[in-house]
Amino acid sequence: MQATASLPMYVRAETVDAHNAFWAIFHGIFTDMGGECPSSLIMPDDILLHWRSPDLFLSQTCGMPYRVMLHDHVTLVGTPDYGLSGCPSGHYQSVLVVRSDDDRKTLPDFKDARFAFNEPISQSGYSAAWFHTEAEGFHFTNLIQSGAHVKSARMVAAGNADIASLDAVTWQFIQEYDAFSDQLRVLDRTIPTPGLPLITAKGNDPEPIFQAFKTALTHAPADILTKTGIRDLVPIPKNSYLEIPTPPVPNNMG
């Protein structure tokens, strides 16, 4: 099989061309360094199979899948930094959004609310919110799995859920591109954790990939970087991901 590459986590219709343009720059730099890599990105049908493939050249995953099912099967390359305010380099957080016209003021006011989240394996969509509410003395019990952060946000805006936990980078894209974001407000934010890491197949040397990616960031035009959101690539140790606690699997989803 041929090696494959993807940058799937923040791609949407408005940003796909920028991601592809960035990859073209990366490809040129990596091949000039004497390496071989896929000439284009794919959007895998089975993301977990893609991540665990021995032919994986590069992809971006979420911190929770990395620590619970991938870290023994892949090599960590580095973590893109999206320049989020209030977060250390390479880190991110979740925003808990509610409808703008919902007059509840504090997180405990939403204790019995309908909580929308993308996936139970998501750090930003589920895990971060679980521990954040635990610190407030409760957990959401009325759970609705949406399948995607944008869908969670849309459910709240439409009144089909009351509160959602969203990746802060995704929230920035929603605010920029989705008109329904005007119907939402941020109620609270979770503590920052390491962001979505880049991974390659186990046995691959991550160093030239890391260096080529950083170099590509210095060569990419400003409009491409703005569209992708990526500001830098930083090294975050494997243990920084593995030390993050994992919540129990939800069993009471609506």
HELIX and SHEET records of a PDB file:
HELIX    1   1 VAL A   16  ASP A   32  1                                  17    
HELIX    2   2 ILE A   47  TRP A   51  1                                   5    
HELIX    3   3 GLY A   63  PRO A   65  1                                   3    
HELIX    4   4 TYR A   66  LEU A   70  3                                   5    
HELIX    5   5 LEU A  107  PHE A  110  5                                   4    
HELIX    6   6 GLN A  123  SER A  127  3                                   5    
HELIX    7   7 ALA A  128  ALA A  135  1                                   8    
HELIX    8   8 HIS A  149  ALA A  158  1                                  10    
HELIX    9   9 ALA A  168  TYR A  177  1                                  10    
HELIX   10  10 ALA A  179  GLN A  183  5                                   5    
HELIX   11  11 PRO A  206  HIS A  219  1                                  14    
HELIX   12  12 ALA A  222  THR A  228  1                                   7    
HELIX   13  13 LYS A  238  LEU A  242  1                                   5    
SHEET    1   A 5 THR A   4  ALA A   5  0                                        
SHEET    2   A 5 LEU A  56  GLN A  60  1                                        
SHEET    3   A 5 LEU A 198  ALA A 201 -1                                        
SHEET    4   A 5 VAL A  74  ASP A  81 -1                                        
SHEET    5   A 5 ASP A 232  VAL A 234 -1                                        
SHEET    1   B 2 HIS A  91  TYR A  92  0                                        
SHEET    2   B 2 THR A 193  PRO A 194 -1                                        
SHEET    1   C 5 ASN A 142  GLN A 145  0                                        
SHEET    2   C 5 ARG A 114  PHE A 117  1                                        
SHEET    3   C 5 ILE A 163  ASP A 167  1                                        
SHEET    4   C 5 SER A  94  ARG A  99 -1                                        
SHEET    5   C 5 LEU A 184  ARG A 189 -1                                        
END                                                                             
